[in-house]
Amino acid sequence: MYSYAGSSYIDQVAWYRENSGGKTHPVGSKKANELGIYDMSGNVWEWCRDVWHDNYRGAPADGSAWDNDSKDAHRVLRGGSWYLNPNYCRAANRNDNFPTLRSSDYGFRLVRH
């Protein structure tokens, strides 16, 4: 198991405080994880559809989003960012905020299938 998405060596897979130069970088500039997905650690926090909960008790077991109809609920952020130290970029780390908040180190992932 890796500490970061795709490696235990953060410099291989992530832009973070010490190597980012204080800015985001183009997707794919670092090594992909074993699924071929880039930038799952560092670069920008990734907004998730899931509503924030303090723990995983009661979470959906089928992998679906843990959602509700509340527009005011905090949403999950994952992956850390270029602005933070390596501890925040760990694969197990998550954060939360209001979905209306904008920041230069927040982003989202588009999935095409």
C-alpha positions in Angstrom: 0.0 0.0 0.0 1.2 3.5 -0.9 1.2 6.6 1.2 0.3 8.7 -1.8 -1.8 7.8 -4.9 0.7 5.7 -6.9 3.8 5.9 -4.8 5.2 6.1 -1.3 7.6 8.8 -2.6 5.6 12.1 -2.9 7.9 13.7 -5.4 7.0 11.0 -8.0 3.3 11.7 -7.9 2.4 15.0 -6.4 2.9 18.8 -6.5 2.9 20.1 -2.9 4.3 23.0 -0.9 8.0 22.2 -1.2 8.1 21.4 -5.0 5.2 23.4 -6.6 6.7 26.8 -6.8 3.4 28.1 -5.3 1.1 27.2 -8.2 -0.8 24.5 -9.9 0.7 22.4 -12.7 -0.6 20.7 -15.8 -2.3 17.4 -15.2 0.0 14.5 -16.1 3.3 16.2 -15.1 4.0 13.5 -12.5 3.8 9.7 -12.6 0.3 8.1 -12.9 -1.0 5.6 -10.3 -1.4 1.9 -11.3 -4.8 2.7 -12.9 -3.2 5.3 -15.2 -4.9 8.2 -13.3 -2.8 11.3 -12.7 -2.8 13.9 -9.9 -4.8 12.0 -7.2 -2.4 13.4 -4.6 -1.4 17.1 -4.5 -1.8 19.7 -7.2 -5.4 20.7 -6.2 -7.9 19.4 -3.7 -10.5 17.4 -5.5 -14.1 18.1 -4.7 -16.2 15.0 -4.2 -19.9 14.6 -4.3 -20.0 13.0 -0.9 -21.4 15.0 2.0 -19.0 15.3 4.9 -19.3 12.9 7.8 -16.9 12.5 10.7 -16.5 8.8 10.1 -17.6 6.1 7.7 -20.3 4.5 9.9 -23.4 4.2 7.7 -21.5 4.9 4.4 -22.9 3.2 1.2 -21.2 -0.2 0.8 -21.6 -0.2 -3.0 -19.2 2.7 -3.8 -21.9 5.2 -4.6 -21.7 8.8 -3.3 -22.8 9.5 0.3 -25.2 12.2 -0.7 -28.3 14.0 0.5 -30.4 16.8 -0.9 -28.9 19.5 1.3 -27.3 22.3 -0.7 -25.7 23.7 2.5 -23.9 20.6 3.6 -20.1 20.5 3.7 -18.7 18.3 0.8 -15.6 16.1 0.9 -12.2 17.3 -0.5 -9.5 14.8 -1.2 -5.9 14.7 -2.3 -4.3 17.7 -0.8 -2.8 20.5 -2.9 0.2 22.4 -4.1 -0.2 24.8 -1.1 0.2 22.2 1.6 2.8 19.9 3.2 3.0 16.2 2.3 0.9 15.0 5.2 -2.2 16.6 3.6 -1.5 14.8 0.3 -1.7 11.3 1.8 -4.2 8.9 0.1 -6.0 8.5 3.4 -6.4 12.2 4.1 -9.7 14.1 3.5 -11.0 17.5 4.2 -14.3 19.4 3.9 -15.8 22.7 3.1 -18.9 24.4 1.7 -19.4 23.6 -2.0 -19.8 27.3 -2.8 -16.2 28.1 -1.6 -13.7 28.9 -4.4 -9.9 28.6 -4.0 -6.9 28.4 -6.3 -6.0 25.0 -4.8 -9.5 23.5 -5.3 -10.6 21.6 -8.4 -12.7 18.7 -9.7 -12.2 15.8 -12.0 -14.2 15.2 -15.1 -14.8 11.5 -16.0 -15.7 10.4 -19.5 -16.9 6.9 -20.2 
